[in-house]
Amino acid sequence: MLFAIVDGDDVGSKIESHLLANDVAGFVRTSKMISLAVEKVAGSASRVPGVTVMSTGGDSIMLQLSEDSTTRLRDALEALQQPGHFTFSVGVGRTLRESFIALRMAKSSGKCRVSIYSER
């Protein structure tokens, strides 16, 4: 069994820009857009055989998946990326810790990608 952590890219800076500009309407609009995008990603992930959505919150999703569903999940998630609008990074590993390390690798190597934990 594997775990995957899905996390929105640059969501904090999008939200902060509205807060700093005192832009209530922009904040609400962006928050709704993020929530809808997360729901769409979680829904697509849950339709992949062998994948279970464990948790959603903010701009993050925690998934549990079988090893043979990794490629199908990757394909499903990559099809949902919306550069210039909403992108996300994904880390996959055998433990939560490995998944988080893989997520940090995905974020630090350009974002908008799926990274699978490796000891190398």
C-alpha positions as CSV (number, residue, x, y, z in Angstrom):
1,M,0.0,0.0,0.0
2,L,1.2,3.5,-0.9
3,F,0.2,7.0,0.2
4,A,0.1,10.1,-2.0
5,I,-0.1,13.7,-0.9
6,V,-1.5,16.2,-3.4
7,D,-0.8,19.9,-2.6
8,G,-1.7,23.0,-4.6
9,D,1.2,25.0,-6.0
10,D,1.6,28.7,-4.9
11,V,-1.8,28.8,-3.3
12,G,-0.5,30.7,-0.3
13,S,0.9,33.6,-2.4
14,K,-2.4,33.8,-4.4
15,I,-4.3,34.1,-1.1
16,E,-1.8,36.5,0.5
17,S,-1.9,38.9,-2.4
18,H,-5.7,39.4,-1.8
19,L,-5.2,39.8,1.9
20,L,-2.4,42.4,1.4
21,A,-4.6,44.3,-1.1
22,N,-7.6,44.1,1.3
23,D,-9.4,42.5,-1.7
24,V,-12.3,40.7,-0.1
25,A,-14.0,39.8,-3.4
26,G,-10.7,38.5,-4.8
27,F,-10.0,36.5,-1.7
28,V,-13.5,34.8,-1.8
29,R,-13.3,34.2,-5.6
30,T,-9.8,32.6,-5.3
31,S,-10.8,30.5,-2.2
32,K,-13.8,29.2,-4.1
33,M,-11.7,28.4,-7.2
34,I,-9.2,26.5,-5.0
35,S,-12.0,24.6,-3.2
36,L,-13.6,23.6,-6.5
37,A,-10.3,22.5,-8.0
38,V,-9.5,20.4,-4.9
39,E,-12.9,18.7,-5.1
40,K,-12.3,18.0,-8.8
41,V,-8.9,16.5,-8.2
42,A,-10.2,14.4,-5.3
43,G,-13.1,13.2,-7.3
44,S,-10.9,12.2,-10.2
45,A,-8.5,10.4,-7.9
46,S,-11.3,8.5,-6.2
47,R,-12.5,7.1,-9.6
48,V,-9.1,5.5,-10.2
49,P,-9.3,1.8,-9.2
50,G,-7.2,1.1,-6.1
51,V,-7.2,4.7,-4.9
52,T,-9.0,5.9,-1.7
53,V,-9.3,9.6,-0.7
54,M,-8.4,9.6,3.0
55,S,-8.6,13.3,3.7
56,T,-9.1,16.7,2.0
57,G,-8.4,20.1,3.6
58,G,-7.4,23.5,2.2
59,D,-5.4,22.8,-0.9
60,S,-4.3,19.4,0.1
61,I,-5.5,15.8,-0.4
62,M,-4.3,12.6,1.2
63,L,-4.7,9.4,-0.8
64,Q,-4.1,5.7,-0.2
65,L,-3.4,3.6,-3.2
66,S,-2.3,0.2,-4.3
67,E,1.0,-0.1,-6.1
68,D,-0.5,-1.1,-9.4
69,S,-2.7,2.1,-9.4
70,T,0.3,4.5,-9.4
71,T,0.5,4.9,-13.2
72,R,-3.3,5.3,-13.6
73,L,-3.4,7.9,-10.8
74,R,-0.4,9.8,-12.2
75,D,-2.2,10.0,-15.7
76,A,-5.5,11.1,-14.1
77,L,-3.8,13.8,-12.1
78,E,-1.6,15.1,-14.8
79,A,-4.7,15.5,-17.0
80,L,-6.1,17.9,-14.4
81,Q,-3.2,20.3,-14.3
82,Q,-4.2,23.8,-15.3
83,P,-1.0,25.9,-15.8
84,G,-1.6,29.6,-15.2
85,H,-4.8,28.8,-13.2
86,F,-4.3,25.9,-10.7
87,T,-1.5,23.4,-10.5
88,F,-0.5,20.9,-7.9
89,S,2.4,18.8,-6.9
90,V,2.1,15.2,-5.7
91,G,4.4,13.0,-3.5
92,V,4.0,9.2,-3.5
93,G,5.7,6.9,-1.0
94,R,5.2,3.8,1.2
95,T,4.8,5.9,4.4
96,L,3.5,9.4,5.1
97,R,7.0,10.5,5.7
98,E,8.2,9.2,2.3
99,S,5.2,10.8,0.6
100,F,6.0,14.1,2.2
101,I,9.6,13.9,1.1
102,A,8.5,13.1,-2.4
103,L,6.1,16.0,-2.3
104,R,9.0,18.3,-1.3
105,M,11.0,16.9,-4.2
106,A,8.2,17.7,-6.6
107,K,7.8,21.2,-5.3
108,S,11.6,21.9,-5.3
109,S,12.1,20.6,-8.8
110,G,9.6,22.8,-10.5
111,K,6.1,22.0,-9.1
112,C,3.2,20.8,-11.2
113,R,4.5,17.2,-11.1
114,V,4.2,13.8,-9.5
115,S,7.3,12.6,-7.6
116,I,7.7,9.0,-6.3
117,Y,9.9,8.5,-3.3
118,S,13.2,6.8,-4.0
119,E,16.1,6.0,-1.7
120,R,18.6,7.3,-4.3
